[in-house]
Amino acid sequence: MCHWRRVRNTYSQCGHVFDLADEMIRCDDRYCKFSSSHPSTCVPPSCTTTCWQYRQFPQQFNRLIDSVCPGCTQQGQGR
C-alpha cells in the first residue's frame, strides 16, 4: 500500500534535530486506490469493498548522524 515516509536527522555532536519533508512512497498495487496502477474504471461502490481505502501507517526513521548539523558547520562549530 502507498504510505508516507518520515525521516528525522539527529546530529549527535551538537544535539540538533531536523525533520525532513515527508515523502509519499507509492506502491504498484492495483487494489490500492492511491496507486498509479489502480484502474480508473474502479469506482464506488465496488471499489470500497475490493480496494484499500487508506494509506499504510507511515514509515518512521530516526537517523543518528555522528557529526554536527549543517548550520553548526557553517558557523564554524564543526570539528
Secondary structure, DSSP 8 states (H G I E B T S, - for coil): --EEEEEEEEETTT--EEE---EEE----TTBTTSTTS-TT--TTHHHHHSB-S-EEEEEEEEEESS--HHHHHTT---
